[in-house]
Each structure stands twice: as C-alpha cells, then as structure tokens.
Amino acid sequence: MKLVRYGNPGKEKPGLIDADGKLRDLSGVIKDIDPTQLGDAALAKLRKLKPANLPLVRGKPRMGCPVAAVPKFIAIGLNYVDHAAEAGLPIPKEPIIFMKATSCIQGPDDAVMLPKGSVKTDWEVELGVVIGTRARYVSQKDALNFVAGYCTVNDVSEREFQIERGGTWDKGKGCDTFGPIGPWLVTRDEVPNPQKLAMWLEVNGKRVQNGSTKTMIFSVAKIVSYVSQFMTLEPGDVICTGTPPGVGLGMKPPVYLKKGDVMRVGIECLGEQQQTVVPFKL
C-alpha cells in the first residue's frame, strides 16, 4: 500500500494511492495515519479494503508527511561507501547515530527555508524507514519485521552549523523545514529488498546524486537492530539511513543551496518530492 496524508498543514487527512495512481480518502475508515495505525494488524485491516469503494479525491491537494506525530526522527551518518570516500573520511566501524528535530518535519513538496545566517545549506536524498512495532534489542535477522514501511527523505543539512559550530551534527540537521518526508509511506510488503533501490536528487534540473541503497555500509536490518540496542524504537519513529555521493559539500569547489533553487528528490518505488528554496522568515 501507498499511504498518504493530504491537505493543509495541521489539517491533513489520511489517504491511499490506488493501483491507478489515484488518491482515495481514508478518513471514513481511520482518523489519521499515526503510530497506532502502523502495526501489522492495523495495516492488514487497511489492506483488506477495496480502494474503488473509497471516495476519490479530485485535484492535486498538498501532501503532508505520510506519518502523523512522529515520535523520533533518527538519522545515520556516512552510511554509503562512495559518500564516505567523497567526504574523505574512513568507513565507520559502527553506524553513526544522530537526531533530527521532529519540528523540522514537513510535507514532501513544501518549501525549504534557509536558516538565518546560513551559508552552507546542502541536500541529501535518503531512504526513510518507518517503525511499525516497538523494538528493543531486536536481532538483525528479525529487524525488518518491526518496519511498517519506507519513504523518501531529503535530509537537508546546514554544513557550517553541523561541522564548524562545536562538532555536534544535530544543530545543522534540525532547522525548520529540513525534513521533507514522502510523498508516500510504502508498506514493507511492497519493498521486498530495501537494499536494491535506485535513488537520485536534482538541483535546478541537474542530477547531482545518482546512487543506490546497495552501496550502504550498514543495511536497513543492521541499522534497525543496532539502533534498538541504544534506544527503544516506537511505532512512527522515522530513521533516515544515509546518503549516496553527490552532496554539495563534496563538490570541488563546494556548492550550496541559494534562494530560488529547486530540488527534485526520488527513490525507486517510493515516489518523488520537490522543494523550492526560500529565504529565512520568522
């Protein structure tokens, strides 16, 4: 299933995308696509619905983040062999974990705002993993059973804040609008192998990232298992799993986002998103 939330910010309704790519309204069935709807039993009930019997949503409404009330927004750094090489950094021996503020989460096509004083805002296409079942100390073998599904994420990053302002990554990763997620949450039954997904990102029509999840250093299963050793993963938690090469920081000379730039971001099977870069505004 491709689950979505559509409508104005703060007033999104649940929906799904049918086999013909049409948006169907789920608000008569569930209140929202929130953590209570992400377990296997809840998803099985939705899977039994006949999309043709659900109201058709006409037009092209705004898409919100496909998961409401995300408890934690977790991220993994330097998780692609070719990206680590691009950055001139050694391959990590263990996954690097940092956090993105949940306040940065937004719809897939909402504008990305340059933070006040930003000079090095960058892009990162990433595979997002949405947890469906509470996970603590889970094995790598069982880890994917705790996943509800997958989504496209743009891990927007301010490199000066991230690298040059005290050494903690979090403050360069959680600025307002730095977490576009969606357009869809694709349930795990439709993504049998998350390690074989093409992914790309374009800036102003030029493809700058063109990679695949097959070059991940640590697989999705390894990441879910590993993170669950250090914190309880709750339904609705989103983990973004690293980016392939082609980020602005790695270019020679580096290239960063500016007002008016347009990013187009996509992952095979998981849909595309697009953001226009706008200046800071309170």
C-alpha positions as CSV (number, residue, x, y, z in Angstrom):
1,M,0.0,0.0,0.0
2,K,0.9,3.6,-0.6
3,L,-0.4,5.6,2.4
4,V,-0.5,9.4,2.4
5,R,-1.7,12.4,4.4
6,Y,-3.1,15.2,2.3
7,G,-4.4,18.7,2.9
8,N,-3.3,21.9,4.5
9,P,-0.6,21.8,7.2
10,G,-2.1,20.7,10.5
11,K,-5.3,19.6,8.9
12,E,-4.2,16.6,6.8
13,K,-6.5,13.7,6.1
14,P,-5.4,10.1,5.7
15,G,-5.5,8.6,2.2
16,L,-4.0,5.9,0.0
17,I,-2.9,5.8,-3.6
18,D,-4.7,3.1,-5.6
19,A,-3.4,0.9,-8.4
20,D,-4.2,3.6,-11.0
21,G,-2.3,6.3,-9.1
22,K,-5.4,8.0,-7.9
23,L,-5.8,9.4,-4.4
24,R,-8.5,7.8,-2.2
25,D,-9.8,9.2,1.1
26,L,-9.4,7.1,4.2
27,S,-10.9,9.5,6.7
28,G,-14.1,7.5,6.9
29,V,-12.1,4.5,8.0
30,I,-9.3,5.9,10.2
31,K,-8.7,9.3,11.8
32,D,-5.1,9.6,10.7
33,I,-2.0,7.6,9.7
34,D,-0.4,7.9,13.1
35,P,1.6,5.4,15.2
36,T,-1.5,3.4,16.2
37,Q,-2.1,2.5,12.5
38,L,1.4,1.2,11.7
39,G,1.4,-2.2,13.3
40,D,0.9,-5.4,11.2
41,A,-2.7,-5.9,12.4
42,A,-3.8,-2.4,11.6
43,L,-2.1,-2.4,8.2
44,A,-3.7,-5.8,7.5
45,K,-7.1,-4.3,8.0
46,L,-6.4,-1.4,5.6
47,R,-5.0,-3.9,3.1
48,K,-8.4,-5.7,3.0
49,L,-10.2,-2.5,1.9
50,K,-11.3,-2.2,-1.7
51,P,-9.8,1.1,-2.9
52,A,-12.5,1.5,-5.5
53,N,-15.1,1.8,-2.7
54,L,-13.2,4.7,-1.1
55,P,-14.0,8.3,-2.1
56,L,-11.9,9.7,-4.9
57,V,-10.0,12.9,-4.1
58,R,-10.0,15.2,-7.1
59,G,-7.4,17.8,-7.9
60,K,-3.9,17.9,-6.6
61,P,-4.0,18.6,-2.9
62,R,-0.9,19.3,-0.9
63,M,0.8,16.2,0.5
64,G,1.9,16.2,4.2
65,C,4.4,13.9,5.9
66,P,2.8,10.5,5.5
67,V,3.1,9.7,9.2
68,A,1.5,11.9,11.8
69,A,3.0,12.6,15.3
70,V,6.4,11.1,14.5
71,P,7.9,10.3,18.0
72,K,11.6,10.3,17.0
73,F,13.5,11.4,13.8
74,I,16.7,9.4,13.9
75,A,19.5,9.6,11.3
76,I,22.5,7.6,10.3
77,G,25.7,9.4,9.0
78,L,28.3,8.3,6.5
79,N,26.5,5.1,5.6
80,Y,27.4,4.8,1.9
81,V,30.9,3.6,0.8
82,D,31.0,6.1,-2.0
83,H,29.8,9.0,0.1
84,A,32.5,8.3,2.8
85,A,35.1,8.4,0.0
86,E,33.7,11.6,-1.3
87,A,33.9,13.2,2.1
88,G,37.5,11.9,2.5
89,L,36.5,10.0,5.7
90,P,37.1,6.5,6.8
91,I,34.3,3.9,6.6
92,P,32.7,3.8,10.1
93,K,33.1,0.6,12.1
94,E,29.7,1.1,13.6
95,P,26.6,3.1,12.5
96,I,26.9,6.8,13.3
97,I,23.7,7.9,15.0
98,F,22.4,11.5,15.3
99,M,18.9,13.1,15.7
100,K,16.9,15.4,13.5
101,A,14.4,17.5,15.4
102,T,10.8,16.4,14.8
103,S,10.0,20.1,14.4
104,C,11.8,20.1,11.0
105,I,9.4,17.5,9.5
106,Q,7.3,18.8,6.7
107,G,5.5,17.7,3.5
108,P,7.5,16.4,0.6
109,D,6.8,19.5,-1.6
110,D,6.8,22.2,1.0
111,A,9.4,24.9,0.6
112,V,12.8,24.6,2.3
113,M,13.8,27.7,4.2
114,L,17.4,28.8,4.5
115,P,18.1,29.3,8.3
116,K,19.1,32.7,9.5
117,G,22.8,33.3,8.7
118,S,23.1,30.1,6.6
119,V,25.8,30.0,4.0
120,K,26.2,26.2,3.6
121,T,22.8,24.6,3.3
122,D,23.1,21.2,1.5
123,W,20.9,18.4,0.2
124,E,20.8,14.6,0.9
125,V,18.5,12.0,-0.6
126,E,17.9,9.3,1.9
127,L,15.8,6.1,2.4
128,G,13.5,6.6,5.3
129,V,12.5,3.6,7.4
130,V,9.2,3.9,9.4
131,I,9.0,1.7,12.5
132,G,5.7,-0.2,12.9
133,T,6.2,-2.2,16.1
134,R,8.0,-1.3,19.3
135,A,11.6,-2.6,19.1
136,R,14.1,-3.2,21.8
137,Y,17.3,-5.3,21.4
138,V,16.0,-6.9,18.2
139,S,18.2,-9.2,16.2
140,Q,19.3,-8.3,12.7
141,K,17.5,-11.4,11.4
142,D,14.2,-10.2,12.8
143,A,14.7,-6.5,12.4
144,L,12.7,-5.9,9.2
145,N,9.6,-7.4,10.9
146,F,9.5,-4.3,13.0
147,V,9.3,-2.0,10.0
148,A,6.0,-0.6,8.8
149,G,7.3,0.7,5.5
150,Y,9.6,3.1,3.7
151,C,9.6,6.6,2.3
152,T,11.7,9.2,0.5
153,V,13.5,11.7,2.8
154,N,15.6,14.8,2.0
155,D,18.0,15.2,4.9
156,V,18.6,18.9,4.4
157,S,21.7,20.0,6.3
158,E,23.5,23.2,7.1
159,R,27.2,22.2,6.9
160,E,28.6,25.2,8.8
161,F,26.2,24.6,11.7
162,Q,26.9,20.8,11.5
163,I,30.7,20.8,11.3
164,E,32.1,24.2,12.3
165,R,30.0,25.2,15.2
166,G,31.1,22.9,18.0
167,G,31.2,19.5,16.5
168,T,27.7,18.2,17.1
169,W,25.8,17.3,14.0
170,D,22.3,17.8,15.3
171,K,22.1,21.6,15.1
172,G,22.9,21.5,11.4
173,K,20.2,18.9,10.8
174,G,17.1,20.0,12.6
175,C,16.4,23.5,11.3
176,D,12.8,24.3,10.4
177,T,11.8,22.7,7.1
178,F,14.9,20.4,7.0
179,G,12.9,17.2,7.0
180,P,10.7,16.7,3.9
181,I,9.2,13.2,4.1
182,G,7.1,11.5,1.5
183,P,5.0,11.6,-0.7
184,W,4.0,8.1,0.4
185,L,4.6,5.6,3.1
186,V,5.1,2.4,1.1
187,T,4.4,-0.7,3.3
188,R,7.2,-3.2,3.6
189,D,5.3,-5.9,1.6
190,E,5.8,-3.8,-1.5
191,V,9.6,-3.3,-0.9
192,P,10.8,-6.9,-0.5
193,N,14.5,-5.8,-0.7
194,P,15.3,-2.3,0.6
195,Q,18.9,-2.8,-0.4
196,K,18.1,-2.6,-4.2
197,L,16.6,0.8,-4.6
198,A,17.8,3.4,-7.0
199,M,17.8,7.0,-5.6
200,W,18.5,10.4,-7.1
201,L,18.5,14.1,-6.4
202,E,18.5,17.0,-8.9
203,V,19.2,20.7,-8.3
204,N,17.7,23.1,-10.9
205,G,17.3,20.2,-13.3
206,K,20.8,18.9,-13.0
207,R,21.2,15.4,-11.5
208,V,23.8,15.7,-8.7
209,Q,23.1,12.4,-6.8
210,N,22.6,9.2,-8.6
211,G,23.0,6.2,-6.3
212,S,21.6,3.0,-4.9
213,T,20.9,1.6,-1.5
214,K,23.1,-1.4,-2.5
215,T,26.1,0.7,-1.6
216,M,25.0,1.1,2.1
217,I,27.7,0.2,4.5
218,F,25.1,-1.0,7.1
219,S,21.9,-2.5,5.8
220,V,18.4,-1.4,6.9
221,A,18.2,-4.6,9.0
222,K,21.5,-3.9,10.7
223,I,20.5,-0.3,11.4
224,V,17.2,-1.1,13.0
225,S,18.8,-3.8,15.1
226,Y,21.8,-1.6,16.1
227,V,19.7,1.5,17.0
228,S,17.4,-0.7,19.1
229,Q,20.4,-1.5,21.3
230,F,20.6,2.1,22.4
231,M,17.0,3.4,22.4
232,T,13.6,1.9,22.2
233,L,12.2,2.3,18.7
234,E,8.5,3.2,18.9
235,P,5.8,3.0,16.2
236,G,6.0,6.0,14.0
237,D,9.7,6.6,14.5
238,V,11.5,7.5,11.3
239,I,15.1,6.6,10.6
240,C,16.8,8.1,7.6
241,T,19.7,5.8,6.6
242,G,22.4,7.9,4.9
243,T,23.0,9.4,1.5
244,P,25.0,8.4,-1.6
245,P,27.6,10.7,-3.1
246,G,26.9,14.0,-4.9
247,V,26.1,16.3,-2.0
248,G,27.2,20.0,-2.3
249,L,29.8,19.6,0.4
250,G,31.7,17.0,-1.7
251,M,31.9,19.1,-4.9
252,K,35.1,20.9,-5.8
253,P,34.6,23.7,-5.0
254,P,31.6,23.0,-2.7
255,V,28.2,24.2,-4.0
256,Y,25.4,25.1,-1.6
257,L,21.7,26.0,-1.9
258,K,20.5,29.5,-2.5
259,K,17.2,31.3,-2.8
260,G,15.2,30.1,-5.8
261,D,16.9,26.7,-6.2
262,V,14.7,23.8,-6.8
263,M,15.4,20.3,-5.5
264,R,13.8,17.2,-7.0
265,V,14.3,14.0,-5.0
266,G,13.3,10.4,-5.7
267,I,13.7,6.8,-4.7
268,E,12.6,3.8,-6.8
269,C,9.1,2.6,-5.7
270,L,8.8,5.3,-3.1
271,G,7.9,8.4,-5.1
272,E,9.4,11.8,-5.8
273,Q,9.3,15.1,-3.9
274,Q,10.2,18.6,-4.9
275,Q,11.2,21.7,-2.9
276,T,11.9,25.3,-3.7
277,V,14.4,27.1,-1.5
278,V,13.2,30.3,0.1
279,P,14.9,32.8,2.3
280,F,14.6,32.9,6.1
281,K,11.4,34.3,7.6
282,L,10.2,34.2,11.1
